[in-house]
Amino acid sequence: MQFSPDTLEDFFESLVWKSIIKELESWENAILHELAAPTFDVQSGKMTFSKGDRAVFDEGLRGSLRAIGYMRNLPQMMIESLEQKEQQDEPGE
């Protein structure tokens, strides 16, 4: 890995990372709003999605929410990965 625990910690405390998290939160809110949107348009009296199309659409949105969750957990995953590498690099006892 090309980073140390200190550089990793510095990055995740940086304005860049905080800006990324803020953008992810914005995306998450938009996705949750879209998931809550009705499939029936009250003004026109028509369905905006068929049931099947809505299911596929919603699954894509849920996949996006999972990806956002993975991104938010990136600091912990990278720290764990670094710790595992450090343990592997230690000579056997």
BELZIUR-V643763 format. One record per pair of residues at least 6 apart in sequence whose ideal C-beta (glycine too) atoms are under 8 Angstrom apart, sorted by the first residue. I is the first residue (numbers start at 1). J is the second residue. If there is no record, write none. Layout:
BEGIN
I,J / I,J
END
This chain:
BEGIN
1,81 / 1,82 / 1,85 / 3,11 / 3,78 / 3,82 / 5,79 / 5,82 / 8,75 / 8,78 / 8,79 / 8,82 / 11,17 / 12,75 / 17,75 / 20,71 / 21,72 / 24,68 / 24,71 / 24,72 / 27,64 / 27,68 / 28,65 / 28,68 / 31,61 / 31,64 / 31,65 / 31,68 / 32,65 / 34,61 / 35,58 / 35,61 / 35,62 / 38,48 / 39,47 / 39,48 / 39,49 / 39,51 / 39,54 / 40,46 / 40,47 / 40,48 / 41,47 / 41,48 / 49,57 / 70,77
END
